[in-house]
Amino acid sequence: MLSRNQIASILRKVRTAIFSKANTTPISIRQKTSLKDETPDAASWVSHVQLPAPPSEQGDVQQLLLRAIEVLGRGDEHYAAPSVESIQAQWTSAPPTLAQGCNPVEMADEIKYKSMMGYVNPAVTVFYVHGGAFVLNTPARFRKTIAGLATLTGGRCFSINYRLAPQNPFPAALLDVLVAYLSLLCPPPGCYHSPIPASSIVLAGDSSGACLVLALVQVILSARKAQATNDPVVRFHGRDVAFQMPSGLALQSPLADQTNSLPSWKDNGAFDLVQELSPVMLPDYPPDSIWPSSPPRGDIYCESSMICHPLVSPAAALSWAGAPPMWCALGEERMADAAKVIMQRAAAQGVNVHLEMYEAMPHNWPMLFPTWRQSDLCMEKWARACKDYVQGKATSSRAEYVGVDTNITKQDVGALTKFTPEETLTKMRKKQATLKPWCPMRATEKL
């Protein structure tokens, strides 16, 4: 068992190695490296599928998202509306027992999916949205985590290659997640799966992926309010689809405040691998063909005017009433306060929440340090939450503190933070007012 001091020492060494490379490598190179696919190993079974975009004359899905942006905003935000595009997706499960001589690499994806469905529990579908600061990665980079959830739940996991910033700023990634969720509920032509009831789906994700999951719930809540029903309808590929809530959310280290303005962002730096100032915002960060954007922005994911919008920073959301049960795991990380704000507010508004806070753990520790005891424990509880939610077993709201010895202490879910929702938004707005379009130092010096 590692002590608190030993963990801090390990993290210091890892930080030094990460920062030296991240601070000097152009974002296009980092992004390209993160997009490399990886051949599934023996611990996972992967079937690829292309999700077609709805016909261009059917703008219902896009309009659904744009209305949510308008309703949840203040009216002074600016963004470019993205088009609806086809999406690369994949199904993942634990590997089956294959006949001798059968090579899964040579199997067609549809056959592979049908083989998968012969042994998974179809009542458990985990829609996993990967992290990467909205800029990096594909599901392949999280294959061990996704396969682990599939194995531990006995179900199937679904994930997508959503569009990445800075080339595709908000709300492109969220629109992709929305289309993918509707595709689970009502499969468009070319998909392998049958319609999946929302009650069998758990939305899961880490970091920026968890942020997109939270934003999708806000879109559903907005549609409910607009249509004055808990079962709003959206036209999708020529069919009316009930846009229902999933059975629950299962989140790891959500990136829920893009302003990075809450106290934990500075207070928890000793136990995190995230820099206080993003490398891409450093004055001497090397520019390239995709960053700075044209015209320059004050944030790599969105326009500065959007950064406090609830679909960009869910910690700014005023209401979670009507949301499904939420499970969330946090380390002693910079992003902790934003997630605590959401969980505390949601619990006060009648949402069932289960928050687990792990002492001395960094952002996304189960992926980064999979051999640690805390990682095994977190993965087990993550999968258990997914199974419980589809089985309707959510219990009363609670919060727990997991020490470095993995002993668990109960916490007051109503007292996770010392600041009110109004104070949270004030801190965020104050930081927003300081944002300036990023330009490289050389360009700035020429002015």
Order of alpha helices (4+ residues) and beta strands (2+ residues): alpha-alpha-beta-alpha-beta-alpha-beta-alpha-beta-alpha-beta-alpha-beta-beta-beta-alpha-beta-alpha-beta-alpha-alpha-beta-beta-alpha-alpha
